[in-house]
Amino acid sequence: MRLEILLTAVLFFGGTFLSGYALRRLLKLKNEGFLFSIVSGTMLWWALMELILVPMTMMHASFQSFVWLYSLIVFGLSVLGLFCRRDILEDGKAAVRDGRQYLTLGHLAALALICYQLYFIHHHMYLEWDDTYYVNLANEAVYSNQIYWVYPETGSFADFDKRYVLSLWPIFYAWLSKLIGVIPTVMAHTILPWLIIPLAYMIYALIGKRLFPKDSQIQGMFLAMAVFLHLFMSGQHTSGLTFLSITPWVGKGVLAAVLLPMLFYMVFRAIEKGSPGDWILMGITGLGGCLLSSMGIMLIPVFIGTSVLLTTLRKRRVMDIVCGLAACAPCLILGIYYIYLIH
């Protein structure tokens, strides 16, 4: 199983790393570093999956055809990232030059806590009751070659559940399991935490760097506190803090632990810099959040809209509202389509 974890991590982080550089080149976001490339590449992967998966589900396309199409697109993005060698080299030089300042006590404590969290979830598995539906949805996709036309709790052919058809997060780890050669249950419970937990703390590291740009000591303390809160500050298994420690494969948990912090970071960047690339990346992040949970289709526009409205009232920049609405457009379109489906 160690080999499968390593292969999946190389595929995921390597692919999102290169895809992130391709996206950065397109959006003209330079000198942002390795972590930003990985998280932006991940948002791009999820947004593209949502963009491809919804129409293919409606057209009764096979899971195998989805795997081929999505894999080709992701591979193409990774190849494009290879042409960004100059950007990668510049970020590498900056990482070597500035890396020593991030060897603070806070960063080391955060790293130790993250390792403990990964060890804990790897050796003490928690079985979520939703797994009977969502993990089985991934299993049925792999073994029946149908994306969402086999009811996961009974195994019978049925019309898709309109509550979940626009947010098929289990298909993501079904796709990974198909590429790596393990069953989706193992991918979700054993391998996926090694991807989602580091990804979440990469985003927290970026937030700390944005909030405290001149003090690496405080950045380390911020990251350590974020890890500490996720580990010890929740007594309920359904809270956002707890999801990352016990069920990081659940879509709404990824929404709470990864997507919403990423949205906070993107709102902060877009309002501070106001570059078109940041607003576009915010829209890509919002679309990626729609893949994770149907809750994201409603929650993301509320989050972005409220944040942009408050900052517009403070800074009196009407253009921020226009850009914020544009960033919410994918979620709003999916929301309208959801209303159409249920009526």
Beta strands, then each sheet from edge to edge (+ up, - down):
end
